[in-house]
Amino acid sequence: MRIAMITSGRLPCIDGVTVTVRERCRRLAAQGHEILLIGPDYAPAFRHYPDWAAYLGAFEPGVTGVSVPSCATLGMDWERQPLPRAYREMTQYLEAFAPDIVHVDEPERLAFGFLRRPGIAYARRRGIRVVASYHTNFIDYIPDFLGTLPRWAVGLAQWLAPSILSAIYNAYDTTLTATARTQARLARYGVRNTVLSRFCGVDTAVFRPMDRSATYFADRFRLDDVDGRTKILLVGRLTPDKGWAFACRAIAALVQATGPGKLAVLVAGGGELAEMIRRELGAVLDQAHLLGRVPPDDMPLLYAHADIHVSASCKETFGLTGLEAAACGIPVVAPRAGGFLDHVDCGRSGYLYAPDDIQDFLRVMLPLIESRHLRSQLGEGGRHAALGMDWTESVADWLRAVVGARDSPLTRDVPNPIK
């Protein structure tokens, strides 16, 4: 089957969407499907992504990457958004590839760039299925990114957003959702075509418990005096929506409760809040390190050498970092909100704390810091749960959903003029 993927983001940008897109494409291609991946152009952001060209052309067996003109998103140069004129170029790529299925990740974000819903007009002309994946609760992000506007303007945007979102997603044949809470949220917005299944996953052969090197952080990141401490790992974009303001306050309270010399805090990710986070954590902890954007292939070792994975984000639709950490055998501590509720088994694979509640955060963190046995026990529970969410099963569920009423994926021998 020839599958066209239109995505709001792809490697070299690193986030939950781009990791999901990469893993899905790899496994579909390994099954013999041919993939065209259409995404924004990262060349203008070469300062952030010097290896941008490595993800164009036939960069994976069976996967061809192409880009369309883009601009910075909300002033963030490292986040790219397609330009309106890119719609025509995207359509030309589709016509040259002649896919059997069109899949669109985050069509609401793409629609604000293209100024129209991507993939639908082409699919309707060809009489093929066009499906969408819902990844991000952008409505929750409105106060984070439009907070400088007058309060009435922010309120108006939040009031209008559900109608706009439902008009976009209902135009697709199917909207794929990975958690029951996300499906219920979309139903409240008026989205009527959702399908719920395991559309997100983790490569449990790669993300796994490993023998630890006593000098890993010194060797890999040139960090001294980290390996001997209890290592807390936070992973994600350094943007307001990820709860970094609370994370900094909570870590400060944790350092005060545990005393000096016991903790090391490691932050993997990049974004506009890097300096604020460095300043806030550095004021309370001598071993607080911002590692920058860690390549996806380096993440399994980083998780496996950490002791606890912490998130402060209350707005995740899934929380992929939590699943990756669990697969590597370390406990997950996250807010009792969003997608974490669906895959963090409180007391078995980690702990959930009340959002924005520092005392509750300390209540669950302090026993983990004091007890290596408890960390090991929860890590084993997380690993066991992650084994049921391997990408192999997730991609099989994806195929069943996108093929729809057909008994099996279509196969055609059509040359690809893009290669």
Secondary structure, DSSP 8 states (H G I E B T S, - for coil): -EEEEE-S--TTS-SHHHHHHHHHHHHHHHTT-EEEEEEE--GGGTTT-TTGGGGSEEEETTEEEEEE-EEEETTEEEEEEE-TTHHHHHHHHHHHH--SEEEEESHHHHHHHHSS-TTHHHHHHHT-EEEEE----HHHHHHHHSTTS-HHHHHHHHHHHHHHHHHHHTTSSEEEESSHHHHHHHHHHT---EEES----B-TTTS------TTHHHHHH--SS-TTSEEEEEES--SGGG-HHHHHHHHHHHHHHH-TTSEEEEEE--STTHHHHHHHHHTT-SSEEEEE---GGGHHHHHHH-SEEE---S--SS-HHHHHHHHTT--EEEESSTTHHHH--BTTTEEEE-TT-HHHHHHHHHHHHH-HHHHHHHHHHHHHHHGGGBHHHHHHHHHHHHHTT-SS--------TT-
